[in-house]
Amino acid sequence: MKNRRSPRSCGEWTFCSAIVLVSWLAAGILLVNVGYLILRGLGPLTRNFRSGIGAESDSALLSLWIHTLSLLFGGALLAVPLAIGTGIYLSEYARESRVKQWVLTAVGGLAEMPPIIYGLFGWGALAPYFGGERQTLIFVLTSAVWLLPQLVSVTYSALQEVPVSFRRDSLALGGTYWQTTWSVLMPFAGRSLAAEALEGMARVGGETAPVIMIAAAWQGLQGKPLVTLPYHLYRSVVESLELIGSHHFGTALLLVLTSICFQAAALRLRKTGVSVTGSVRERERGRWW
């Protein structure tokens, strides 16, 4: 006797097939776009890199790329220590209360805010105080403020996932609260924190709105304006006489490759178990230095 599919199983099969089809279609569209970008932008990017070595003009992508990376790492260096300290305090030292829950809710809300809000913060709060000659510092501070709530949430969540027995056993062996936090808990949280910092740098590096808001504060300022890689792409497209040039594809390809590298490094950290304070596997082998 032949097995007949019930209407429910047929419906489930149709639904799963539709999901698979849509997924493959989305992946195909993404691959086509990336392939087209590589095809149109690899040549101009290579030529610009070869001619831009040692150049300091705004059209040299190599100098713009290095400048953008320096700004991203500067913002991350400011945000990571503050995020670690805040996350450790909220997780290990702050008592459970309504104030703590309000703070965590506020931090979570700040982490979900769009980047234009932080651009307005840099334009309205930092720009009048520092002035037009310190646009780089303003952008670094704005990036740090943008990354801070995201890293605080990740640090707090990672520390909360560590079993309570780890804390109890460390204190029973004579360790202090700080030794327990740094030597026992942070090896777990460090990996997630480093990965989130790289992912945040990828998001910050691809955003143009904060730079536009900061640069808008000094439209008539004489001197070298603040220029990053996404802002350079935006200005070159807006101010270009032609619709789309080959150099636009080269800049877009460099921006996409930079974001992919940051995301790949973050994924590698999550997969391999590498952390900023040393892996737990090495510590379990007796390496407690």
ABEGO torsion letter per residue (X at the ends): XBBBBBAAAAAAAAAAAAAAAAAAAAAAAAAAAAAAAAAAAAAAAAAAAAAABGBABAABAAAAAAAAAAAAAAAAAAAAAAAAAAAAAAAAABBBBAAAAAAAAAAAAAAABBAAAAAAAAAAAAAAAAEAAAAAAAAAAAAAAAAAAAAAAAAAAAAAABBAAAAAAAAAAGBBAAAAAAAAAAAAAAAAAAAAAAAAAAAAAABAAAAAAAAAABAABBEBBBBBAAAAAAAAAAABABABBAAAAAAAAAAAAAAAAAAAAAAAAAAAGBBAAEBAAAAAAGBAX
